[in-house]
């Protein structure tokens, strides 16, 4: 068990999506907005998505089925059902960040199948989980977690919740301006803006985990060392050097190494302090 409590999960910030047509993922500026997809991506260089086409696979019926599941989610179901787990995690994240960040504005979350239209353009399941700052929305295709396991990550509950918390970390960065700062610093290299943004999001996910099981009203049951190990396993599995394999070239990194990703999640989890997550203030990444 990860989540405590019983009854329905009440939030209007999570919805089902899908049915996106062919379109371009926008990476760059436009209409005064930072229109860039900051995704986990797991080995896909964001620059390679520029001009890529998202296949028209999603269906309105798929979106309706997801929405039907979301409408029926309970806290008990969140411990068994991936869609309900994502929904429950967003409630916990909003609770934690509303306490930690004055003026916090929750993002929206869309759970989709195959493809989806976003404020940043059309995206497919191959993109992985991502956050679009143009519409302040985090997007998840639940089938990703199966792929994550194949890559050597964990599909344990807290590992899945870490993925959601990482994308919420990008929302925090959007609110603070860190996302824009990272964009100005470049998208590739061991000390690039992209790597700093991703490592900071890992750290912010750790901050959430520190607070999520604290207090009498905590939505998460006490987190065990085994659950933290599943997160570390996942963070390492999605390091640039792990994905690129032998001969990995740091100049092509966009998310940081396995060691760095685990390190920064740990900094956030041990401290519970967002101020400790300033990856822009150090070159010791």
QUIMONOR-V826071 format. One line per field, one symbol per residue. phi: phi as a letter, one per 20 degrees, with the letter a starting at -180 (. if undefined). burial: 1 if it has 9 or more other C-alpha atoms within 8 Angstrom, else 0. A space follows every 10 residues. Layout:
phi: ???
burial: ???
This chain:
phi: .dednbnfee beedbecqnf efadeecqer lmdedbeddf mlnefgffef nfdefedfcf fffffffffg fefcffffec dfffffffff ffffffffee cgmgdfeecc dccmbbecfd oecdgffngb ddffclcecc dgfgffffff eoeddfgfff fgffffffgf fgfffenfff ffffeodcof cfffffffff ffffffggfg efdenfdfee fgfeffffff ffgfgffdfg ffffmgngdg fdfccofgff ffffffffff emdgfeeefe ebdee
burial: 0111000010 0001111111 1111111010 0001111111 1100110001 0111011111 0111111011 0011111110 0011111111 1111011100 0000001111 1111111111 1111101111 1111011111 1101100110 0111101111 1111111111 1011000111 1110111111 1111111111 1111111111 1111000111 1010001101 1111111111 1111000000 0111111101 1101111111 1101001110 00000
